[in-house]
Amino acid sequence: MAVVQLGDVTVQRIVEHEIPVYHPSEFFDEATAEAVEPYRASLTPHALCPQTGRMVMPVQSYLVRTRHHCILIDTCVGCRKNYAEPPEWHQRSNEVWLSNLQAAGVGTDDIDYVFCTHLHSDHCGWNTRLVDGRWVPTFPNAKYIFARDEYRAMEDEYHQIFIDNVEPIAEAKQAVLVELDYALDDDIWLEPTVGHSVGHVAIHVKSRRSRAAMCGDLIHSPLQLAEPDWTCNSDYDLAASAATRKRFLREHCDTDTLVLTAHFPSPSMGHVISRGDAYDFNYL
Ligand SMILES: [Zn+2]
């Protein structure tokens, strides 16, 4: 997979899978067939599957290598996890994500830091793996950086995702809880982008004059560039989600910030550009 150079930092996608998952109308209340129609031709086939009409959405991580650290941003769905939905994510046995990480020249021992934009099932699955019937950290030498608000909210709910993907990290004393604007160093820092979840963060990378931002699930689909008010039905706070997304798009539109999306179709990375009253994406 292509390695993107940002000053002294490299960024690389580690893809778990890229398949048609949801119909736009299952994801966004506003996305009726008529409302999607003006965008259908330009989004088919890369973002909308021509056979099923479902949105093509990868699940992926970003591997960031700085001069000092090997960093993983988001850890996909993982294997043998019990997830309520979608059914494709439940009890996966396919370890292709781990193979893809190894193909990038990185072993599980090599990761220094794991960041999660938020703690939903497709962003923290490979935090842990099953060994002799116990969930243990997949990356034994890593510090896992969790936004404190996100961690506490998940801890309060105490459902299976927290029990399997997060609690074992704390038990292994590898969890570090931080504020929403935490900076690891001059190259890597968090930005609060709440709305999709209680403590959602974007993760910024800067090196020399190059900048990138990993936006997690503050935006899910290129449909939301044309329609920034369309908000995922399952977002924690719909109004905050829309406000966060519009602020992010406004700030990075027509700039040199490389936006590294979680779920836009391959190559998933590009620049936000203005298009009339809304936005479009110049894929790398
Ligand atoms: Zn997601």
Boltz pocket constraint, residues with backbone or C-beta under 6 A from the ligand:
constraints:
  - pocket:
      binder: B
      contacts: [[A, 120], [A, 122], [A, 123], [A, 216], [A, 217], [A, 262], [A, 263]]
      max_distance: 6.0
